[in-house]
Amino acid sequence: MSEQRIGVYVCHCGSNIAGMVDVADVAQWAAGHLKDRGVVIARDYKFMCSSTGQELIEKDIKDLGLTRVVVAACSPHLHEATFRKACANAGLNPYLCELVSIREQDSWVHTDRAAATEKAKAIVSGGVERVRYNEPLEPLTVPIHPATLIVGGGIAGIQAALEIADAGFPVYLVEKEPSIGGHMAQFDKTFPTLDCSACILTPKMVSVGSHPNITMMTWSEVEKVEGYVGNFTVTVRKRARSVNTDLCTGCGVCQEKCPRRVIDDVYEAGLGYRKAIYTPFPQAVPKWPVIDRENCIFFERGTCKACQKFCPTGAIAFEQQDEIVTINVGNIILATGFDLFDPRRIPQYGYGRLANVFTSLEFERLSNAAGPTNGHVVLRDGVTEPQQVAIVHCVGSRDRKYNNYCSNICCMQSLKFAHLVKEHCPGATVYQFYIDMRTPSKGYDEFYQRGLEEGTLFVRGRVAEVTDAARLPGEEGKLIVQVEDTLAGKQRRIPVDMVILSCGLEPRRGAKELAKVFGISCSADGWYIEKHPKLDPIATMTERIFIAGCAQGPKDIPASVAQGAAAAARVLGRIQQKQIALEPIRATVNEDKCSGCRVCNELCPYNAIVFHADRGVSEVNPALCQGCGTCVAACPAGAISGTGFSNEQIFAQLDGLLMNNISKSSVPA
Amino acid sequence: MAETFEPVIIGFTCNWCSYRAADLAGTARIKYPPNIRLIRLMCSGRMDLTFVLKALAGGADGVLISGCHPGECHYIEQNYKAMRRFQMLQRALPQLGIEPQRVKLVWASAAEGQRLANEITKMVEEVRALGPLQWPDGLHPESVEQAAAQEVTA
């Protein structure tokens, strides 16, 4: 190896690093002790990532003829790109720059200044040894397929689909239910403006349905994702609708004539019925119904066919099979939404046991003019209007036994429910049982004030129990809410007619399995992890896969729409680039060393390694290789090397971290 | 020795999970002892066992290998390869006269900063209790290092 000229730059990061690590000492030490290892300059600076800090590096590269740069600062996940760019600006190949973390992995996690400083020296030493073996690399570029896959047809997915399609690019929108619309289609009103949910959602759904650039696949699920960044091959299972969509006009006669009534657990939240052949709601997009084969009499017994008899266009197709469709896309947006927390897990709230305890989604349906009660807020008997209603907040949220997190929407949804109860049942008394009121968005606190003015009663305390066991006069025939009023410092028993549980949001059941299909990660709670919680809430760690809406975490409609649009903007930016630069972290086979044993062939998860029988050697396809390095580690002949993470680099870093480079060199102590 | 023994531990982390867990531990200011020094790999599947041997031969008292939980590998299933290699190493270490507890495999997702910090803290205590790595007679660290280097460049 020719003599290297290495520059070392130690960042203070204000007091983030300098508060726990003696940065000046680290820089001085590097200049002295690592001189023999090629370090020609070592500096410390308050903020290396600032433009002045970057200029410092650029100037040194030019003036001192640096051939390698080590920056000791924050995690490479934060600023690797920044410093690589600075090096490139000064004419140094960006991959000859190494960023080592003395913040996340040192100053922020340790409490002993001397030990943290020593560790910082070891980390710098490791970086210096490693960078000596860094090689100049060029990013690989591959073309991007212009189509986008969006999984989930709720409001976030709809918004993203429209943004991309309006810009002129093809979109595949995959939805597992028979219609798009998601949870928003179930609501009657939306907070804080009390807009009619259907009135603002339906036009968007119709736009999606009629958009020439959008291919909708409802009643469908993604089964497999193959290929690589920018060029994914996605396998979608289109479940048999049992309806010929070319012939069906959506007239609805089949649904009228179908003799089998089924409790609708999805759209009506279990409160209403649908038929075995159904569209979930009148405004469904697409308009074509599906036959739910598990409940269809024909599929059960081989007779009935009422729908077929009455269908004016002969569109019923019992013989239809599931269709497996393969599509090619360059980008993917996951907008798979949420599931409601199941309050049966909190037995003391009585849901499922006490008739007049409702979930929040059930109440949405009760208050909806298109719902099972035509918008009449009534008890489970279907006729009695409640006179006292209790709304219990944080059901399954902010609770160590269930979910630690705040579900974000429940306070506002509860305020909306209170307003709707008062509107539908004039004179009713509404109690809110809350832990804290959280109303931080635009117009939200004003809505809270309005609730106070409308006379809703607020009781601060987590409800202990909902029971029908009357103990006191006036409790007979009522549901009694047992709660500690933490403002009054008293136990209270409040008799009511109806209890609404403002249930929290949970990741979709199956979200984890889907994450595996797409190769992204979930947080401990099960939400999809974003690339950066503040600066990149829509990207994932997997290039070209984005997230939007509640799949990323609980959020309300405005936030879901914003995130859907943001993900679309990101995708559009990527499509416009037409090609994508990939990190050149790839494995390559040295054919002279390869013995043709084929150990590596079977290890590669991407089938990127092909064996050339004629020459008796294996070869890595750089477009398919993702750079995991498993084959590099496995090759018994040492014939495979991995760029960016070569054995030489790692061995050198090890030596540096263990300070073996120092003891062997003859520098002053 | 009057002072307590401070072991040096090398941690091999996966770019997608445990390295991010370490970042998260930092961002959340979760404290753990400074005895560990991390090396980032793209995947625990990149873990060549000679890395571990070289670390031990070069002066480390313990080695922590960490990757994504089974089933959550960024590269589909390469962490299983790491697991296999780890099992193999666990059998080989006693034959080299090294306590197998000096090498540990820990799964940590990108969200598990606390877990990684706890595991590091625990491991530092365990290795401290084991004491410095004493190479048995007849097995000189350099010879192991040499053998490791030979295997790589062979």
Boltz contact constraints between the chains, C-beta under 6 A:
constraints:
  - contact:
      token1: [A, 75]
      token2: [B, 23]
      max_distance: 6.0
  - contact:
      token1: [A, 104]
      token2: [B, 23]
      max_distance: 6.0
  - contact:
      token1: [A, 104]
      token2: [B, 26]
      max_distance: 6.0
  - contact:
      token1: [A, 105]
      token2: [B, 22]
      max_distance: 6.0
  - contact:
      token1: [A, 105]
      token2: [B, 38]
      max_distance: 6.0
  - contact:
      token1: [A, 108]
      token2: [B, 26]
      max_distance: 6.0
  - contact:
      token1: [A, 108]
      token2: [B, 29]
      max_distance: 6.0
  - contact:
      token1: [A, 109]
      token2: [B, 25]
      max_distance: 6.0
  - contact:
      token1: [A, 109]
      token2: [B, 26]
      max_distance: 6.0
  - contact:
      token1: [A, 109]
      token2: [B, 31]
      max_distance: 6.0
  - contact:
      token1: [A, 109]
      token2: [B, 32]
      max_distance: 6.0
  - contact:
      token1: [A, 110]
      token2: [B, 34]
      max_distance: 6.0
  - contact:
      token1: [A, 111]
      token2: [B, 31]
      max_distance: 6.0
  - contact:
      token1: [A, 115]
      token2: [B, 34]
      max_distance: 6.0
  - contact:
      token1: [A, 116]
      token2: [B, 34]
      max_distance: 6.0
  - contact:
      token1: [A, 119]
      token2: [B, 34]
      max_distance: 6.0
  - contact:
      token1: [A, 122]
      token2: [B, 37]
      max_distance: 6.0
  - contact:
      token1: [A, 521]
      token2: [B, 110]
      max_distance: 6.0
  - contact:
      token1: [A, 523]
      token2: [B, 111]
      max_distance: 6.0
  - contact:
      token1: [A, 524]
      token2: [B, 111]
      max_distance: 6.0
  - contact:
      token1: [A, 529]
      token2: [B, 110]
      max_distance: 6.0
  - contact:
      token1: [A, 541]
      token2: [B, 16]
      max_distance: 6.0
  - contact:
      token1: [A, 605]
      token2: [B, 75]
      max_distance: 6.0
  - contact:
      token1: [A, 605]
      token2: [B, 76]
      max_distance: 6.0
  - contact:
      token1: [A, 605]
      token2: [B, 77]
      max_distance: 6.0
  - contact:
      token1: [A, 626]
      token2: [B, 75]
      max_distance: 6.0
  - contact:
      token1: [A, 627]
      token2: [B, 42]
      max_distance: 6.0
  - contact:
      token1: [A, 628]
      token2: [B, 42]
      max_distance: 6.0
  - contact:
      token1: [A, 628]
      token2: [B, 43]
      max_distance: 6.0
  - contact:
      token1: [A, 628]
      token2: [B, 45]
      max_distance: 6.0
  - contact:
      token1: [A, 628]
      token2: [B, 75]
      max_distance: 6.0
  - contact:
      token1: [A, 628]
      token2: [B, 78]
      max_distance: 6.0
  - contact:
      token1: [A, 629]
      token2: [B, 42]
      max_distance: 6.0
  - contact:
      token1: [A, 629]
      token2: [B, 43]
      max_distance: 6.0
  - contact:
      token1: [A, 629]
      token2: [B, 46]
      max_distance: 6.0
  - contact:
      token1: [A, 630]
      token2: [B, 45]
      max_distance: 6.0
  - contact:
      token1: [A, 630]
      token2: [B, 78]
      max_distance: 6.0
  - contact:
      token1: [A, 630]
      token2: [B, 81]
      max_distance: 6.0
  - contact:
      token1: [A, 633]
      token2: [B, 46]
      max_distance: 6.0
  - contact:
      token1: [A, 633]
      token2: [B, 48]
      max_distance: 6.0
  - contact:
      token1: [A, 638]
      token2: [B, 152]
      max_distance: 6.0
  - contact:
      token1: [A, 638]
      token2: [B, 154]
      max_distance: 6.0
  - contact:
      token1: [A, 645]
      token2: [B, 42]
      max_distance: 6.0
  - contact:
      token1: [A, 647]
      token2: [B, 152]
      max_distance: 6.0
  - contact:
      token1: [A, 653]
      token2: [B, 39]
      max_distance: 6.0
  - contact:
      token1: [A, 654]
      token2: [B, 54]
      max_distance: 6.0
  - contact:
      token1: [A, 654]
      token2: [B, 55]
      max_distance: 6.0
  - contact:
      token1: [A, 657]
      token2: [B, 37]
      max_distance: 6.0
  - contact:
      token1: [A, 658]
      token2: [B, 58]
      max_distance: 6.0
  - contact:
      token1: [A, 658]
      token2: [B, 59]
      max_distance: 6.0
  - contact:
      token1: [A, 660]
      token2: [B, 58]
      max_distance: 6.0
